Amino acid sequence: MKFNLENIIRENVKGLKPYSSARDEYVSDGSEMVFLDANENPFDNGVNRYPDPQQRGLKTVLAEQKKLDQRNILLGNGSDEVLDLLFRAFCEPKTDNIITLPPTYGMYKVLAGTNDIENREVLLTTDFQLNVDSILKQVDSYTKLIFICSPNNPTGNSFDEASILKLLKSFTGLVIIDEAYIDFSEQTSWVSRLKEFPNLVVTQTLSKAYGMAGIRLGICIASEAIISVLNKIKPPYNVNELTQAYALKRVANILRIQSEVTELLEQKRLLLQVLPKVSFVKKVYPSDANFLLVKVDDADKRYEQLLKKGVVVRNRSSQPLCENTLRLTIGTSEENIKLVTALKNLS
């Protein structure tokens, strides 16, 4: 059975007419105008006017960089808003279900609970790869979304291309590939395959490689038809003016971003040389991200010891398949020297 978008849109969303804001009805062309249409405060302070509800300036730059049409992009208040919109558009509460693949990003499960959607969990294999047969066995007529985080958080690895292709070809719902860490990977983004698979949705973020976690800006990339559905239900001004302005300035300086990514990858390479020599480190897992998952002798003990030395890492031992692991984000050269010094002085 082929994918049909109409089959998975919630009935109430199908007939929904999106809210039409003043800035939707009149789009400025830069001309000098008197704006009396939106009940705004007229005294100019830089933020007295409503922001562009479609973030056209920012989308223009992102579309050019990612070789996309603007109509394939939706921006949200962080990736979490983008993910929540997918639940609200395509999953009927108390009826539908999704599939997640632990250990993975925890917000998929939280959003499923928030939206009263059953979350069917299928563990990764022991080498942190997709168990495709087990995933497909969990699929039924009420399964609407499968979430794949690649490179994966907290494991750091990318998933086998053939496994993802099998899911895209076999599943009649949406396959969401969360590429929050793709800029650190040598893997090609699934954005390049968008036209091949109408059920493919890719989410990205400006929080990691772009260094803008504080402004909360997430990206959803999908077919024009899927983006149109999400635009129906997104809040009209979900990305504020300050966020748009800061992001536009930062994104335009792509050479600086690429330089920072290069530096972080070099720092990761150096850490990969040092960490296996630390006495209590049992394994350092392969990573395509800006962090390393490290298996140690006693994660609780080592976490507390590092805190006392002024270094905060993430204890991921509570996650399936991640017993006694610490997740170490790649920092600056100075920060990584402090980390390594601390690790070498633990007993």
Secondary structure, 3 states (H helix, E strand, C coil): CCCCHHHCCCHHHHCCCCCCCHHHHCCCCCCCCCCCCCCCCCCCCCCCCCCCCCCHHHHHHHHHHHCCCHHHEEEECHHHHHHHHHHHHHCCCCCCEEEECCCCCCHHHHHHHHCCCEEEECCCCCCCCCCHHHHHHHCCCCEEEEEEECCCCCCCCCCCHHHHHHHHHHCCCEEEEECCCHHHCCCCCHHHHHHHCCCEEEEEECCCCCCCHHHCCEEEECCHHHHHHHHHHCCCCCCCHHHHHHHHHHHHCHHHHHHHHHHHHHHHHHHHHHHHHCCCEEEECCCCCCEEEEEECCHHHHHHHHHHCCCCCEECCCCCCCCCEEEEECCCHHHHHHHHHHHHCCC
